[in-house]
Structures are given as C-alpha cells and as structure tokens.
Amino acid sequence: MTVPAFNYLKPDSLAEALDMLATEPGAYPIAGGTNLMVDVRAGKLSPETMIDVGDLDELRGIVVKDSQMTIGGAVTIAELLRHEIIRQRVPVLFAAGKTFANTLIRNRATVGGNLVNAAPCSDTAPALLVLDAEVSLSSSSGTRWIPLTEFLVGAFQTQRRADELLMEVRFPIPPASSRGGFEKMGLRKISCMAKVDVAVMADFDERGACKDARIALGAVAPIPLRAEKAEVSLVGTAFIARAPEKPVRCGEQVQDKTIEEAARLAGEAASPRSGSEYKRQVVYGLTRRILTAMATGIRDGEAS
C-alpha cells in the first residue's frame, strides 16, 4: 500500500522537538518506526506530520547511577542486548530483548516506542513491570514521572499526551540476591508476536526464602498486568525444601507445592478474550518453568 503524504520534520534539539509537538497539528514522534510505519501503511493512522526524534541526545544512552538504571526512550532493543550490566544484572530484561522480533527489527525498534505503542503483546512491558519501572514524559511545559503500572491504561492506550515525548525509563538495578526469568510463547521461534509472555523477579534471603516477588503477564489481557495474588503466595516461602530451622543445603529438592500454587494463581490472573482461554494454562506452564529454574539455580548455587 502507498504511504500517504505527510510532513517530515527533524529537530536539532529537544526544545525544538517539544515545540513542534506543541504547535504542529496531528504530529507523531518517530524514532525506530517499526510499529508506526506499519500502521501508516495499513491505513490505521494518517499522521499529518512526523517528527524524527531518534537522534536526540536526551533520548539516547543507558546510564547507571546510585544502583539505578535509566534507559533513553530512543535506545534500541539491540543496544539493550549489548549492554553488559543488563546482561549480567537485569536478566529478565535481557531475556525479553532476545525474544523481541528479529535482528533487523531489534536494530530499529526502541524501548520508548514499544511502550508508547502499548500493544497487549509488548515484550518489554512485562519485563519492565517486574522491575518496578517508571517512565518520564516531557512537553514544553515540563516533565512528569509515571509508574509503568499507571502509564499503560488500555490496548494501544497510554497516559502520554499528544504534546509529550517518552524520554526515559528507569528502575532500581536488582540486588545480587535476586533472580529473574522471562518466557514467551509464540507461533514461531523468531519474528513472532507473543501469544503469552511471563516475566518474574524474586529476591531471596540467605536461607533461600523469598523476600519479594513480582510476576507480570503479557498478551493475556488488554494491557500487560501483574499477577498480584501469585506474588503474595511466594513471599515468605522457601523455594527449596528443607528441615525446619536448618539452612539451605546443596542437593536439596525443589519444593513443588510453592511453585505449583504460584503458577496456578498466575494462570487465574490472566483474562484472555473469548476463544483464547487456553492462555491461562500457558501462563501456568511458563510461570512454573521460570520458578522451577530459579529454585534449581538456588539449590545448585548458580549465579542469578
């Protein structure tokens, strides 16, 4: 399909970009364009103006400071995967990035664009939800920070106003005592949209008991969501079977009841549309797989 005519603007500064968004009617910011241009070609969107913000310094880069990571809105998925701290300390986000579409799209698709698009099957959103992420939105009148749980309000709907740019995503770097996992079920191994995403982050004490847990689901509801009852069921429990008052020892067995209950509750948290009820069982299976891998790693003394 022929792309409809539109005005293309490329600002030299953030201030100029924000001024354009405030004054240009029907303007859309664009960086990677992997979602936006598909919708334009399909006739779903007809922007009068596109404002290219992909090269603005303020939207670029990954910064680590005071145990907090900040990712620019125009950082690509490929750049995420090349960052050593993400690889080592934020495995849930690294794993989500590895499942994201294909190499060509990862080289263009941006973190901010994926969140602003707000597709129910977003791969980055569940991973960032379990990291307790928040996003910053800037306009010519100022900047505001919003938790990701509040930013996503519906399928393809967010709290971003038309005159705002998603500038950054930030979250605390998980402690060394934590573990993360991400699993995706799609129709193909590569270049597929998620049919189900499950992301998990959990923190443990020295005895192997769970101190904190977050489980997020994607593509099973209008927006990615947290499975809060499943999270609560894990806190205070041991992932490793052990005798009372004894420390965890190498070789002890995984405590299946804890994992089974959390996986069951995660499945119940899913609210797929009619005809996709099978997704609840998929959520159960993927959650169980992630938690079992975590328990095995703790038992065997593996690094997170």
C-alpha positions, 0 to 999 in steps of 0.5 A, a space after each residue: 500500500 502507498 504511504 500517504 503524504 505527510 510532513 517530515 520534520 527533524 529537530 536539532 534539539 529537544 526544545 525544538 522537538 517539544 515545540 513542534 509537538 506543541 504547535 504542529 497539528 496531528 504530529 507523531 514522534 518517530 524514532 525506530 518506526 517499526 510499529 508506526 510505519 506499519 500502521 501508516 501503511 495499513 491505513 490505521 493512522 494518517 499522521 499529518 506530520 512526523 517528527 524524527 526524534 531518534 537522534 536526540 541526545 536526551 533520548 539516547 544512552 543507558 546510564 547507571 547511577 546510585 544502583 539505578 538504571 535509566 534507559 533513553 526512550 530512543 535506545 534500541 532493543 539491540 543496544 539493550 542486548 549489548 549492554 553488559 550490566 543488563 546482561 549480567 544484572 537485569 536478566 529478565 530484561 535481557 531475556 525479553 530483548 532476545 525474544 523481541 522480533 528479529 535482528 533487523 527489527 531489534 536494530 530499529 525498534 526502541 524501548 520508548 516506542 514499544 511502550 508508547 505503542 502499548 500493544 497487549 503483546 509488548 515484550 518489554 512491558 512485562 519485563 519492565 513491570 517486574 522491575 518496578 519501572 517508571 517512565 518520564 514524559 516531557 512537553 514544553 511545559 515540563 516533565 512528569 514521572 509515571 509508574 509503568 503500572 499507571 502509564 499503560 491504561 488500555 490496548 494501544 492506550 497510554 497516559 502520554 499526551 499528544 504534546 509529550 515525548 517518552 524520554 526515559 525509563 528507569 528502575 532500581 538495578 536488582 540486588 545480587 540476591 535476586 533472580 529473574 526469568 522471562 518466557 514467551 510463547 509464540 507461533 514461531 521461534 523468531 519474528 513472532 508476536 507473543 501469544 503469552 509472555 511471563 516475566 518474574 523477579 524474586 529476591 531471596 534471603 540467605 536461607 533461600 526464602 523469598 523476600 519479594 516477588 513480582 510476576 507480570 503477564 503479557 498478551 493475556 489481557 488488554 494491557 500487560 498486568 501483574 499477577 498480584 495474588 501469585 506474588 503474595 503466595 511466594 513471599 515468605 516461602 522457601 523455594 527449596 525444601 528443607 528441615 525446619 530451622 536448618 539452612 539451605 543445603 546443596 542437593 536439596 529438592 525443589 519444593 513443588 507445592 510453592 511453585 505449583 500454587 504460584 503458577 496456578 494463581 498466575 494462570 487465574 490472573 490472566 483474562 484472555 478474550 473469548 476463544 483464547 482461554 487456553 492462555 491461562 494454562 500457558 501462563 501456568 506452564 511458563 510461570 512454573 518453568 521460570 520458578 522451577 529454574 530459579 529454585 534449581 539455580 538456588 539449590 545448585 548455587 548458580 549465579 542469578 
